[in-house]
Amino acid sequence: MCGIVGYIGKEKNIHFLVDTLKYLEYRGYDSCGVAVAKNGGVFLQKSKGKIENLKARLKEEKFSLGIAHTRWATHGVPNHLNSHPHFDCCKEIFVVHNGIIENYATLKDRLIRKGHKFISQTDTEVIPHLLEEFNKKEDIFEALIHTVEELEGSFAIVLFRKNTHKLLFAKKDSPLILGILEEGFLLTSDIPAILPFTKELINIEDKSLGVLEDNRCRIFDFNGKNRKLKKERVELHQVAISKKDYSHFMLKEIFEQPKVMERLISFYVKDEEINFKDLNLPLTKLKEISKIFIFACGTAYHAGFVGKYLLEKYVGVDVEIDVSSEARYRKIRFSSKDLVLAISQSGETADTLAAVREAKRKGAKVIAICNVLGSTLTKESEGLISTLAGPEIGVASTKAYTAQVFSLLLFSLYLARVKNIMNANSFANFLKELKNVPLYQKEILERANEIEKIANKFSRFGCFLFLGRGINYPSALEGALKLKEISYIPAEGYPAGEMKHGPIALIDEYRAVVCIAVKDELYSKMISNVQEIKARKGKVLGVVNDLNEDEARLMDEIITVPNFRITDVSPLVVAVPLQLFAYFVAKNLGCEIDQPRNLAKSVTVE
Ligand code: AGP
C-alpha cells in the first residue's frame, strides 16, 4: 500500500512535501519519511507512526528536489530502519516505493553476494541497491531501465540521486499521478493529493518510466521509447474535509447517513422510476442477465452479501458472491448472460481490481458500485453506479456501507422492473418505503446517548458474537467487523442457525451476544436462538423492533429500531446502532478510532 510524493521545481518549504503526504495518510500510517537534496548532500528524516510525528521533527527547510513516503508495513515491522526513503550503500540514491517486489529475496541474495549492505527487512531496499549496481556503468536513467527489468510485482517508485537535479519515476500496477504545477512537478499516489495545487495532471500509464527536470517532463515505456504526454484537466472539486464538531470522522460519517440516502434517492429516482445512466449496457442485455457475480472486500463484501439476498429475491437471478482475493483465483466460467458487480468504496482495492481484470479477461461485463469517481475501478469497469457517499475519512467504513446497500437495493428494484418481474404497485410501495429509510436512521441517531450507555456497559466483555438470520446475517458480519477493527475486541459474525454447530461452545456468562432480531419471516427462529443463548447464561444485547414482554425479558439490553413496512430495508437501519455501538465501545476503551492500528483506508496491495 503506502503513499508516495515527489517534487521538483522552484524552491519550497519542506513542509509542503509533508502536507501533501498527509492527503495520502489513508493509504497507511505505520511510519513515514522524507528526503530532500540539500547543498550537495541529502537531508533525511524518518519517523515511526503518523505524519504529525514527522512534521513535528522538521524545521523550516528550503528544498527544490525531494521525496516523501507514508508506509503500511508489508515486509518488516514499522520502525525507523524499515521506513522509506531507502538508500544504497553510498547513501547517494534515495527511493520511495508503493507496491510489493515479489522477487526481492532472490535479488537481495544476489546483491549481498556482490557486497551490498542491507539495513532493513523491506522488499523496497533492493531497488536503491540495484540502481547503485547499474549506475556504476550507466547513467541513473539507464540504471532505472535495467532495475525495472529485474523487478517482479507491483511498484510506483520515485527517486533521485545526490548531485543530479532530476526526479525519476517508474510505475507498474500501482497508481502514480503527475501534477503539472506552475512552479514545477508533483508526483503522488492519487489525484486528491494533487488537486489543491493544480488541476492539470497526467495519469501515468502502466509500465512507464519518467524523468523530471525543472521545466521538462519526459515519459517512456519500459524499453526507453518515448511516450506522448497525455495531459488531463480534472475538474473534481476539492471538498473541504473537516470533523466539524464531531469528536471523530467516524461519528460524523455515521450521522451523515440519512443525507446520503436522501442524495441517492434524489439522484436515481425521477418521476417515481429508478434510472441508472451509466450502466453502459443496453436494455436487451440487462433483460437477459441470468447470473450475477459479486466481488468485494471487507465491508463492501458485506454490502454485496445483502445485495445477494435482494437480487435473488426480487430479480430471480442466481447470485454468487466472493471476497475478491478468492474470486480472482477461482476457475469461474462466465457466460454472455452473466454480470459482475464489483463493489468498492475507494475503487483502488488491489484484490477487487485483480478480480475484475480476471473477469474481464474472460469476457465478463463489469459494473462498478463505487464511491470514488475517477478511481481505477470506475475507469476499468464498463458501467458505474456511483454511491455518492462523499469522502469517507474514518478507516472503519460506515456511510459508504449503507450507500452501497442502498445502491444495491435500487439496482435490484430497477432490474426487477426491466425484467418485468415486479408489478407497478409493489414497486411504488417499495419506493415509498425507501424514502422512509433516512427517517428511520434519524430516529436512531437521536438516541445515540442511549446506545452510548449500553456500549459502556458492554465494553468490559472480552469476546462478542453477532448473530443474524437471512438478510441480516450480513448485518451481523458487518457489526462484528466494525467492533473488532476499532476496539480490537475479538468479535465473530454468525448466521444464528449455525450457532448450534460450533460457536455455542463459546457461550457462558462472560460472552456478549448481539442478536439482530427484527420482525421478519425468520423472527420466531431468531427468538429460539436467543433462548438457547440465555439457557447458557450468555449476555444478550438485542437489536429489535416490536417484541412482546416475554421476548423482551430474554434480553439483557435492547436497542429498538423502528417497525419497517418492508423488512428488506432493515440492513440499512440496523447498521446504524451497530456502528454507534462499536464506536462507543472503542471510545470507552480509549482506542484510536479514525485510524485503527494495522489498517489503512485503501488496501492497494494483494
Ligand atoms: C471497512 O471498515 C474496512 N476498513 C475494510 O474492510 C474495507 O471495507 C475494505 O478494505 C474494502 O475497501 P474498498 O471498499 O475501498 O474496496
Boltz pocket constraint, residues with backbone or C-beta under 6 A from the ligand:
constraints:
  - pocket:
      binder: B
      contacts: [[A, 297], [A, 298], [A, 299], [A, 300], [A, 343], [A, 344], [A, 345], [A, 346], [A, 347], [A, 348], [A, 349], [A, 352], [A, 395], [A, 396], [A, 397], [A, 398], [A, 485], [A, 599], [A, 600], [A, 601], [A, 602], [A, 603]]
      max_distance: 6.0
